[in-house]
């Protein structure tokens, strides 16, 4: 959106420059107007560069967030699996007899 606005302002600036060269103005000398337009062009170029840097930075941040989300999902899944395994490995309320252990091994398999 910011890039589109900059392109529109750039077009307006170009039209103003064309208008200046064709018409001239009684309020300011053509030289003063040309200097002002040149300053505006420099400011626009500076803003375009800043927007490009911001866009690159935001794309980098977005890529890092995507990587974070993928890793977080993987860690969350692993944690859930480990919790399930721990829950399954807990001995039941009865004495840890050979039969109870065999039953638990069978359940785990």
N, CA, C and O atoms as a GROMACS GRO file, in nm:
protein
  436
    1UNK      N    1   0.084  -0.119   0.000
    1UNK     CA    2   0.000   0.000   0.000
    1UNK      C    3   0.088   0.124   0.000
    1UNK      O    4   0.062   0.220  -0.072
    2UNK      N    5   0.192   0.120   0.083
    2UNK     CA    6   0.284   0.233   0.090
    2UNK      C    7   0.356   0.253  -0.042
    2UNK      O    8   0.377   0.366  -0.086
    3UNK      N    9   0.394   0.143  -0.106
    3UNK     CA   10   0.459   0.154  -0.237
    3UNK      C   11   0.364   0.214  -0.340
    3UNK      O   12   0.406   0.295  -0.423
    4UNK      N   13   0.238   0.176  -0.336
    4UNK     CA   14   0.139   0.233  -0.429
    4UNK      C   15   0.121   0.382  -0.407
    4UNK      O   16   0.112   0.459  -0.503
    5UNK      N   17   0.116   0.424  -0.281
    5UNK     CA   18   0.104   0.566  -0.251
    5UNK      C   19   0.226   0.643  -0.300
    5UNK      O   20   0.214   0.753  -0.354
    6UNK      N   21   0.344   0.583  -0.282
    6UNK     CA   22   0.466   0.648  -0.330
    6UNK      C   23   0.465   0.662  -0.482
    6UNK      O   24   0.507   0.765  -0.535
    7UNK      N   25   0.418   0.560  -0.552
    7UNK     CA   26   0.411   0.569  -0.698
    7UNK      C   27   0.315   0.680  -0.741
    7UNK      O   28   0.342   0.752  -0.837
    8UNK      N   29   0.203   0.692  -0.670
    8UNK     CA   30   0.107   0.798  -0.703
    8UNK      C   31   0.168   0.936  -0.678
    8UNK      O   32   0.151   1.027  -0.760
    9UNK      N   33   0.237   0.952  -0.567
    9UNK     CA   34   0.301   1.080  -0.537
    9UNK      C   35   0.412   1.110  -0.637
    9UNK      O   36   0.432   1.225  -0.675
   10UNK      N   37   0.482   1.008  -0.679
   10UNK     CA   38   0.587   1.025  -0.778
   10UNK      C   39   0.529   1.075  -0.909
   10UNK      O   40   0.585   1.163  -0.974
   11UNK      N   41   0.416   1.017  -0.947
   11UNK     CA   42   0.349   1.060  -1.071
   11UNK      C   43   0.305   1.205  -1.058
   11UNK      O   44   0.321   1.284  -1.152
   12UNK      N   45   0.249   1.241  -0.943
   12UNK     CA   46   0.207   1.379  -0.920
   12UNK      C   47   0.326   1.474  -0.928
   12UNK      O   48   0.317   1.582  -0.986
   13UNK      N   49   0.437   1.432  -0.871
   13UNK     CA   50   0.559   1.513  -0.874
   13UNK      C   51   0.609   1.530  -1.018
   13UNK      O   52   0.651   1.639  -1.057
   14UNK      N   53   0.604   1.425  -1.095
   14UNK     CA   54   0.644   1.433  -1.236
   14UNK      C   55   0.552   1.529  -1.314
   14UNK      O   56   0.599   1.608  -1.396
   15UNK      N   57   0.422   1.520  -1.286
   15UNK     CA   58   0.326   1.610  -1.352
   15UNK      C   59   0.354   1.756  -1.314
   15UNK      O   60   0.345   1.846  -1.398
   16UNK      N   61   0.386   1.777  -1.188
   16UNK     CA   62   0.417   1.912  -1.141
   16UNK      C   63   0.542   1.965  -1.212
   16UNK      O   64   0.547   2.081  -1.251
   17UNK      N   65   0.640   1.880  -1.226
   17UNK     CA   66   0.764   1.920  -1.292
   17UNK      C   67   0.736   1.953  -1.439
   17UNK      O   68   0.788   2.051  -1.491
   18UNK      N   69   0.654   1.872  -1.503
   18UNK     CA   70   0.618   1.899  -1.644
   18UNK      C   71   0.541   2.030  -1.655
   18UNK      O   72   0.564   2.109  -1.746
   19UNK      N   73   0.450   2.050  -1.562
   19UNK     CA   74   0.371   2.173  -1.562
   19UNK      C   75   0.460   2.295  -1.544
   19UNK      O   76   0.438   2.398  -1.607
   20UNK      N   77   0.558   2.284  -1.459
   20UNK     CA   78   0.652   2.394  -1.434
   20UNK      C   79   0.728   2.430  -1.560
   20UNK      O   80   0.744   2.547  -1.593
   21UNK      N   81   0.775   2.329  -1.629
   21UNK     CA   82   0.855   2.356  -1.749
   21UNK      C   83   0.769   2.416  -1.860
   21UNK      O   84   0.820   2.493  -1.941
   22UNK      N   85   0.642   2.382  -1.864
   22UNK     CA   86   0.558   2.435  -1.971
   22UNK      C   87   0.494   2.569  -1.937
   22UNK      O   88   0.474   2.651  -2.027
   23UNK      N   89   0.461   2.594  -1.809
   23UNK     CA   90   0.387   2.714  -1.772
   23UNK      C   91   0.472   2.823  -1.708
   23UNK      O   92   0.467   2.939  -1.749
   24UNK      N   93   0.547   2.787  -1.609
   24UNK     CA   94   0.614   2.889  -1.528
   24UNK      C   95   0.514   2.944  -1.428
   24UNK      O   96   0.396   2.910  -1.434
   25UNK      N   97   0.559   3.029  -1.335
   25UNK     CA   98   0.470   3.080  -1.232
   25UNK      C   99   0.511   3.221  -1.193
   25UNK      O  100   0.629   3.255  -1.195
   26UNK      N  101   0.415   3.300  -1.159
   26UNK     CA  102   0.443   3.438  -1.121
   26UNK      C  103   0.487   3.447  -0.976
   26UNK      O  104   0.557   3.541  -0.938
   27UNK      N  105   0.446   3.349  -0.891
   27UNK     CA  106   0.477   3.355  -0.748
   27UNK      C  107   0.625   3.330  -0.721
   27UNK      O  108   0.684   3.399  -0.638
   28UNK      N  109   0.684   3.235  -0.788
   28UNK     CA  110   0.824   3.201  -0.766
   28UNK      C  111   0.895   3.196  -0.900
   28UNK      O  112   0.834   3.175  -1.005
   29UNK      N  113   1.022   3.216  -0.893
   29UNK     CA  114   1.101   3.207  -1.016
   29UNK      C  115   1.108   3.062  -1.058
   29UNK      O  116   1.100   2.973  -0.974
   30UNK      N  117   1.123   3.036  -1.185
   30UNK     CA  118   1.135   2.897  -1.231
   30UNK      C  119   1.252   2.824  -1.166
   30UNK      O  120   1.245   2.704  -1.141
   31UNK      N  121   1.360   2.897  -1.138
   31UNK     CA  122   1.475   2.835  -1.073
   31UNK      C  123   1.440   2.787  -0.932
   31UNK      O  124   1.476   2.677  -0.892
   32UNK      N  125   1.369   2.872  -0.859
   32UNK     CA  126   1.329   2.837  -0.722
   32UNK      C  127   1.234   2.717  -0.723
   32UNK      O  128   1.245   2.626  -0.640
   33UNK      N  129   1.143   2.717  -0.818
   33UNK     CA  130   1.051   2.604  -0.828
   33UNK      C  131   1.126   2.477  -0.866
   33UNK      O  132   1.097   2.370  -0.813
   34UNK      N  133   1.222   2.487  -0.956
   34UNK     CA  134   1.300   2.371  -0.995
   34UNK      C  135   1.378   2.315  -0.878
   34UNK      O  136   1.386   2.194  -0.859
   35UNK      N  137   1.437   2.407  -0.798
   35UNK     CA  138   1.510   2.361  -0.680
   35UNK      C  139   1.418   2.290  -0.582
   35UNK      O  140   1.454   2.187  -0.525
   36UNK      N  141   1.300   2.346  -0.563
   36UNK     CA  142   1.204   2.285  -0.470
   36UNK      C  143   1.161   2.147  -0.520
   36UNK      O  144   1.151   2.052  -0.441
   37UNK      N  145   1.136   2.136  -0.648
   37UNK     CA  146   1.096   2.007  -0.704
   37UNK      C  147   1.210   1.907  -0.694
   37UNK      O  148   1.188   1.789  -0.666
   38UNK      N  149   1.333   1.954  -0.716
   38UNK     CA  150   1.450   1.864  -0.702
   38UNK      C  151   1.461   1.815  -0.558
   38UNK      O  152   1.491   1.698  -0.535
   39UNK      N  153   1.436   1.904  -0.460
   39UNK     CA  154   1.437   1.862  -0.319
   39UNK      C  155   1.330   1.757  -0.292
   39UNK      O  156   1.353   1.658  -0.223
   40UNK      N  157   1.212   1.782  -0.349
   40UNK     CA  158   1.103   1.685  -0.331
   40UNK      C  159   1.138   1.550  -0.394
   40UNK      O  160   1.107   1.445  -0.338
   41UNK      N  161   1.201   1.553  -0.509
   41UNK     CA  162   1.243   1.428  -0.575
   41UNK      C  163   1.344   1.354  -0.489
   41UNK      O  164   1.336   1.232  -0.476
   42UNK      N  165   1.438   1.425  -0.431
   42UNK     CA  166   1.536   1.362  -0.342
   42UNK      C  167   1.469   1.301  -0.221
   42UNK      O  168   1.502   1.190  -0.180
   43UNK      N  169   1.373   1.374  -0.163
   43UNK     CA  170   1.301   1.323  -0.046
   43UNK      C  171   1.222   1.196  -0.085
   43UNK      O  172   1.219   1.099  -0.010
   44UNK      N  173   1.160   1.200  -0.202
   44UNK     CA  174   1.084   1.084  -0.249
   44UNK      C  175   1.176   0.964  -0.268
   44UNK      O  176   1.143   0.853  -0.227
   45UNK      N  177   1.292   0.986  -0.329
   45UNK     CA  178   1.388   0.877  -0.349
   45UNK      C  179   1.434   0.819  -0.216
   45UNK      O  180   1.450   0.698  -0.202
   46UNK      N  181   1.456   0.906  -0.119
   46UNK     CA  182   1.497   0.861   0.014
   46UNK      C  183   1.388   0.774   0.077
   46UNK      O  184   1.416   0.670   0.136
   47UNK      N  185   1.264   0.818   0.064
   47UNK     CA  186   1.152   0.742   0.120
   47UNK      C  187   1.136   0.608   0.048
   47UNK      O  188   1.108   0.507   0.112
   48UNK      N  189   1.154   0.608  -0.084
   48UNK     CA  190   1.146   0.482  -0.160
   48UNK      C  191   1.252   0.385  -0.109
   48UNK      O  192   1.223   0.266  -0.092
   49UNK      N  193   1.372   0.433  -0.085
   49UNK     CA  194   1.478   0.346  -0.033
   49UNK      C  195   1.444   0.294   0.106
   49UNK      O  196   1.467   0.177   0.136
   50UNK      N  197   1.390   0.380   0.191
   50UNK     CA  198   1.353   0.339   0.326
   50UNK      C  199   1.242   0.233   0.322
   50UNK      O  200   1.244   0.137   0.399
   51UNK      N  201   1.146   0.252   0.231
   51UNK     CA  202   1.037   0.154   0.218
   51UNK      C  203   1.093   0.021   0.171
   51UNK      O  204   1.050  -0.084   0.218
   52UNK      N  205   1.188   0.024   0.078
   52UNK     CA  206   1.249  -0.101   0.029
   52UNK      C  207   1.322  -0.173   0.143
   52UNK      O  208   1.313  -0.295   0.155
   53UNK      N  209   1.394  -0.096   0.225
   53UNK     CA  210   1.464  -0.156   0.339
   53UNK      C  211   1.363  -0.214   0.439
   53UNK      O  212   1.383  -0.323   0.491
   54UNK      N  213   1.257  -0.140   0.464
   54UNK     CA  214   1.154  -0.186   0.556
   54UNK      C  215   1.089  -0.314   0.504
   54UNK      O  216   1.063  -0.407   0.581
   55UNK      N  217   1.061  -0.318   0.374
   55UNK     CA  218   1.000  -0.437   0.315
   55UNK      C  219   1.091  -0.558   0.330
   55UNK      O  220   1.045  -0.667   0.366
   56UNK      N  221   1.220  -0.540   0.303
   56UNK     CA  222   1.315  -0.651   0.318
   56UNK      C  223   1.322  -0.697   0.463
   56UNK      O  224   1.326  -0.817   0.491
   57UNK      N  225   1.322  -0.602   0.554
   57UNK     CA  226   1.328  -0.635   0.697
   57UNK      C  227   1.202  -0.710   0.740
   57UNK      O  228   1.210  -0.808   0.814
   58UNK      N  229   1.087  -0.664   0.693
   58UNK     CA  230   0.961  -0.729   0.730
   58UNK      C  231   0.952  -0.870   0.671
   58UNK      O  232   0.899  -0.961   0.736
   59UNK      N  233   1.003  -0.890   0.550
   59UNK     CA  234   1.004  -1.023   0.491
   59UNK      C  235   1.093  -1.116   0.572
   59UNK      O  236   1.060  -1.234   0.591
   60UNK      N  237   1.205  -1.065   0.621
   60UNK     CA  238   1.294  -1.144   0.705
   60UNK      C  239   1.225  -1.183   0.835
   60UNK      O  240   1.232  -1.298   0.879
   61UNK      N  241   1.159  -1.087   0.897
   61UNK     CA  242   1.087  -1.114   1.022
   61UNK      C  243   0.976  -1.216   0.999
   61UNK      O  244   0.954  -1.306   1.080
   62UNK      N  245   0.905  -1.202   0.888
   62UNK     CA  246   0.797  -1.295   0.856
   62UNK      C  247   0.852  -1.437   0.838
   62UNK      O  248   0.791  -1.534   0.884
   63UNK      N  249   0.965  -1.449   0.770
   63UNK     CA  250   1.027  -1.580   0.750
   63UNK      C  251   1.069  -1.641   0.884
   63UNK      O  252   1.054  -1.761   0.905
   64UNK      N  253   1.121  -1.558   0.973
   64UNK     CA  254   1.160  -1.607   1.106
   64UNK      C  255   1.038  -1.653   1.184
   64UNK      O  256   1.046  -1.754   1.255
   65UNK      N  257   0.926  -1.582   1.174
   65UNK     CA  258   0.804  -1.624   1.243
   65UNK      C  259   0.753  -1.756   1.187
   65UNK      O  260   0.705  -1.841   1.262
   66UNK      N  261   0.763  -1.773   1.054
   66UNK     CA  262   0.720  -1.900   0.995
   66UNK      C  263   0.804  -2.015   1.049
   66UNK      O  264   0.751  -2.120   1.085
   67UNK      N  265   0.934  -1.994   1.056
   67UNK     CA  266   1.023  -2.098   1.110
   67UNK      C  267   0.988  -2.126   1.256
   67UNK      O  268   0.984  -2.242   1.298
   68UNK      N  269   0.962  -2.021   1.332
   68UNK     CA  270   0.924  -2.037   1.473
   68UNK      C  271   0.796  -2.120   1.484
   68UNK      O  272   0.789  -2.212   1.565
   69UNK      N  273   0.696  -2.088   1.403
   69UNK     CA  274   0.569  -2.160   1.408
   69UNK      C  275   0.588  -2.308   1.377
   69UNK      O  276   0.529  -2.394   1.442
   70UNK      N  277   0.671  -2.338   1.276
   70UNK     CA  278   0.696  -2.478   1.240
   70UNK      C  279   0.765  -2.552   1.355
   70UNK      O  280   0.725  -2.662   1.391
   71UNK      N  281   0.867  -2.490   1.412
   71UNK     CA  282   0.940  -2.553   1.522
   71UNK      C  283   0.851  -2.568   1.644
   71UNK      O  284   0.854  -2.671   1.711
   72UNK      N  285   0.770  -2.465   1.673
   72UNK     CA  286   0.679  -2.471   1.787
   72UNK      C  287   0.580  -2.587   1.771
   72UNK      O  288   0.554  -2.659   1.867
   73UNK      N  289   0.525  -2.604   1.651
   73UNK     CA  290   0.430  -2.713   1.628
   73UNK      C  291   0.498  -2.848   1.648
   73UNK      O  292   0.439  -2.940   1.705
   74UNK      N  293   0.622  -2.859   1.601
   74UNK     CA  294   0.695  -2.984   1.617
   74UNK      C  295   0.723  -3.013   1.765
   74UNK      O  296   0.704  -3.126   1.810
   75UNK      N  297   0.767  -2.914   1.838
   75UNK     CA  298   0.796  -2.931   1.981
   75UNK      C  299   0.668  -2.963   2.057
   75UNK      O  300   0.669  -3.046   2.148
   76UNK      N  301   0.560  -2.897   2.022
   76UNK     CA  302   0.432  -2.923   2.088
   76UNK      C  303   0.388  -3.068   2.066
   76UNK      O  304   0.341  -3.133   2.159
   77UNK      N  305   0.403  -3.116   1.944
   77UNK     CA  306   0.366  -3.255   1.914
   77UNK      C  307   0.454  -3.352   1.993
   77UNK      O  308   0.404  -3.449   2.049
   78UNK      N  309   0.584  -3.326   1.998
   78UNK     CA  310   0.676  -3.413   2.071
   78UNK      C  311   0.641  -3.412   2.220
   78UNK      O  312   0.644  -3.517   2.284
   79UNK      N  313   0.610  -3.297   2.274
   79UNK     CA  314   0.574  -3.287   2.416
   79UNK      C  315   0.448  -3.368   2.445
   79UNK      O  316   0.440  -3.438   2.546
   80UNK      N  317   0.351  -3.358   2.356
   80UNK     CA  318   0.227  -3.435   2.374
   80UNK      C  319   0.256  -3.585   2.372
   80UNK      O  320   0.202  -3.660   2.453
   81UNK      N  321   0.341  -3.627   2.280
   81UNK     CA  322   0.377  -3.769   2.273
   81UNK      C  323   0.446  -3.815   2.400
   81UNK      O  324   0.416  -3.921   2.455
   82UNK      N  325   0.541  -3.734   2.448
   82UNK     CA  326   0.614  -3.771   2.570
   82UNK      C  327   0.520  -3.777   2.690
   82UNK      O  328   0.532  -3.867   2.773
   83UNK      N  329   0.429  -3.682   2.700
   83UNK     CA  330   0.334  -3.684   2.811
   83UNK      C  331   0.247  -3.809   2.805
   83UNK      O  332   0.217  -3.870   2.907
   84UNK      N  333   0.206  -3.846   2.684
   84UNK     CA  334   0.126  -3.968   2.668
   84UNK      C  335   0.206  -4.090   2.713
   84UNK      O  336   0.156  -4.176   2.786
   85UNK      N  337   0.332  -4.096   2.669
   85UNK     CA  338   0.416  -4.210   2.708
   85UNK      C  339   0.436  -4.217   2.859
   85UNK      O  340   0.428  -4.324   2.919
   86UNK      N  341   0.460  -4.103   2.921
   86UNK     CA  342   0.479  -4.099   3.066
   86UNK      C  343   0.351  -4.145   3.136
   86UNK      O  344   0.356  -4.219   3.235
   87UNK      N  345   0.237  -4.100   3.085
   87UNK     CA  346   0.108  -4.138   3.144
   87UNK      C  347   0.087  -4.289   3.132
   87UNK      O  348   0.036  -4.352   3.225
   88UNK      N  349   0.125  -4.346   3.020
   88UNK     CA  350   0.108  -4.490   2.999
   88UNK      C  351   0.204  -4.572   3.084
   88UNK      O  352   0.174  -4.686   3.119
   89UNK      N  353   0.319  -4.514   3.117
   89UNK     CA  354   0.420  -4.588   3.193
   89UNK      C  355   0.396  -4.584   3.343
   89UNK      O  356   0.462  -4.657   3.417
   90UNK      N  357   0.306  -4.504   3.390
   90UNK     CA  358   0.278  -4.498   3.533
   90UNK      C  359   0.217  -4.630   3.579
   90UNK      O  360   0.125  -4.681   3.515
   91UNK      N  361   0.267  -4.685   3.687
   91UNK     CA  362   0.204  -4.808   3.737
   91UNK      C  363   0.065  -4.778   3.791
   91UNK      O  364   0.039  -4.670   3.844
   92UNK      N  365  -0.022  -4.874   3.775
   92UNK     CA  366  -0.157  -4.855   3.827
   92UNK      C  367  -0.153  -4.861   3.980
   92UNK      O  368  -0.047  -4.886   4.038
   93UNK      N  369  -0.264  -4.838   4.043
   93UNK     CA  370  -0.269  -4.831   4.188
   93UNK      C  371  -0.232  -4.961   4.257
   93UNK      O  372  -0.204  -4.959   4.377
   94UNK      N  373  -0.229  -5.073   4.187
   94UNK     CA  374  -0.198  -5.201   4.249
   94UNK      C  375  -0.047  -5.220   4.263
   94UNK      O  376   0.032  -5.145   4.205
   95UNK      N  377  -0.008  -5.317   4.339
   95UNK     CA  378   0.133  -5.350   4.360
   95UNK      C  379   0.196  -5.384   4.226
   95UNK      O  380   0.131  -5.439   4.138
   96UNK      N  381   0.321  -5.350   4.211
   96UNK     CA  382   0.391  -5.375   4.085
   96UNK      C  383   0.427  -5.523   4.075
   96UNK      O  384   0.544  -5.561   4.087
   97UNK      N  385   0.325  -5.605   4.052
   97UNK     CA  386   0.348  -5.749   4.041
   97UNK      C  387   0.393  -5.781   3.899
   97UNK      O  388   0.386  -5.698   3.808
   98UNK      N  389   0.438  -5.903   3.883
   98UNK     CA  390   0.483  -5.948   3.752
   98UNK      C  391   0.369  -5.944   3.652
   98UNK      O  392   0.389  -5.905   3.537
   99UNK      N  393   0.249  -5.983   3.694
   99UNK     CA  394   0.132  -5.982   3.606
   99UNK      C  395   0.097  -5.839   3.564
   99UNK      O  396   0.067  -5.813   3.447
  100UNK      N  397   0.101  -5.745   3.660
  100UNK     CA  398   0.068  -5.606   3.631
  100UNK      C  399   0.170  -5.547   3.533
  100UNK      O  400   0.133  -5.472   3.442
  101UNK      N  401   0.296  -5.581   3.551
  101UNK     CA  402   0.400  -5.532   3.460
  101UNK      C  403   0.383  -5.591   3.320
  101UNK      O  404   0.402  -5.520   3.221
  102UNK      N  405   0.348  -5.720   3.313
  102UNK     CA  406   0.325  -5.783   3.182
  102UNK      C  407   0.207  -5.716   3.111
  102UNK      O  408   0.211  -5.693   2.990
  103UNK      N  409   0.104  -5.687   3.187
  103UNK     CA  410  -0.015  -5.622   3.130
  103UNK      C  411   0.022  -5.482   3.078
  103UNK      O  412  -0.024  -5.440   2.972
  104UNK      N  413   0.104  -5.412   3.154
  104UNK     CA  414   0.146  -5.278   3.113
  104UNK      C  415   0.232  -5.283   2.987
  104UNK      O  416   0.217  -5.199   2.899
  105UNK      N  417   0.322  -5.380   2.978
  105UNK     CA  418   0.406  -5.398   2.859
  105UNK      C  419   0.318  -5.426   2.739
  105UNK      O  420   0.341  -5.373   2.631
  106UNK      N  421   0.216  -5.511   2.758
  106UNK     CA  422   0.125  -5.544   2.649
  106UNK      C  423   0.049  -5.419   2.604
  106UNK      O  424   0.031  -5.397   2.484
  107UNK      N  425   0.004  -5.338   2.699
  107UNK     CA  426  -0.065  -5.214   2.667
  107UNK      C  427   0.024  -5.119   2.588
  107UNK      O  428  -0.019  -5.057   2.491
  108UNK      N  429   0.149  -5.110   2.629
  108UNK     CA  430   0.243  -5.021   2.560
  108UNK      C  431   0.272  -5.066   2.418
  108UNK      O  432   0.287  -4.984   2.327
  109UNK      N  433   0.279  -5.198   2.400
  109UNK     CA  434   0.305  -5.251   2.265
  109UNK      C  435   0.187  -5.220   2.176
  109UNK      O  436   0.188  -5.256   2.058
   0.00000   0.00000   0.00000
